[in-house]
Amino acid sequence: MIQRLARIEALEREGAPPRTVLGEVRELLREGEAWLEAERGEDDLASEALERCRLAYEAGVMPVA
């Protein structure tokens, strides 16, 4: 997930099209969901963080570099 975040930041710095950045954000969410499933029951903070990311994505909020 850290590598995916770095990739998103690099794309933003390079001025990549929003569609490209959103593709990476989608993959980050998938990876987060897989991580959460693997850690299920360990910590509700992870679940809450993933839900906030999902809501921001659905609202069209883009990360700010």
Secondary structure per residue as TSV (DSSP state, phi and psi in degrees):
chain	resnum	aa	ss	phi	psi
A	1	M	-	360.0	-35.7
A	2	I	H	-63.1	-41.3
A	3	Q	H	-63.8	-38.0
A	4	R	H	-65.4	-42.6
A	5	L	H	-60.9	-42.4
A	6	A	H	-62.7	-39.9
A	7	R	H	-63.1	-42.8
A	8	I	H	-62.1	-45.1
A	9	E	H	-61.5	-42.1
A	10	A	H	-63.6	-42.6
A	11	L	H	-61.7	-40.4
A	12	E	H	-64.0	-43.7
A	13	R	H	-61.8	-36.2
A	14	E	T	-79.5	-6.0
A	15	G	T	74.5	31.6
A	16	A	-	-61.0	151.7
A	17	P	-	-60.4	145.9
A	18	P	H	-53.1	-36.8
A	19	R	H	-59.6	-39.4
A	20	T	H	-66.4	-44.6
A	21	V	H	-63.8	-43.1
A	22	L	H	-62.9	-35.0
A	23	G	H	-59.1	-42.4
A	24	E	H	-68.2	-37.3
A	25	V	H	-63.7	-41.0
A	26	R	H	-59.4	-44.7
A	27	E	H	-64.4	-38.1
A	28	L	H	-60.9	-42.9
A	29	L	H	-63.1	-41.6
A	30	R	H	-61.7	-44.1
A	31	E	H	-63.7	-39.4
A	32	G	H	-63.2	-40.9
A	33	E	H	-64.1	-41.1
A	34	A	H	-64.6	-42.0
A	35	W	H	-62.9	-44.7
A	36	L	H	-61.0	-42.3
A	37	E	H	-61.9	-39.5
A	38	A	H	-68.3	-30.2
A	39	E	T	-101.8	11.9
A	40	R	T	-45.7	132.4
A	41	G	T	84.9	-11.3
A	42	E	S	-73.9	-43.7
A	43	D	-	-161.2	124.2
A	44	D	H	-71.3	-18.9
A	45	L	H	-61.9	-39.8
A	46	A	H	-63.8	-42.6
A	47	S	H	-62.6	-43.3
A	48	E	H	-65.3	-41.3
A	49	A	H	-63.7	-43.2
A	50	L	H	-63.8	-39.5
A	51	E	H	-64.6	-40.3
A	52	R	H	-62.5	-40.7
A	53	C	H	-63.1	-43.6
A	54	R	H	-62.7	-43.5
A	55	L	H	-64.7	-40.6
A	56	A	H	-64.3	-42.2
A	57	Y	H	-61.5	-47.2
A	58	E	H	-63.7	-29.8
A	59	A	T	-82.8	-5.6
A	60	G	T	79.9	19.2
A	61	V	-	-77.4	126.4
A	62	M	-	-98.3	144.2
A	63	P	-	-64.4	148.9
A	64	V	-	-104.5	128.6
A	65	A	-	-84.5	360.0
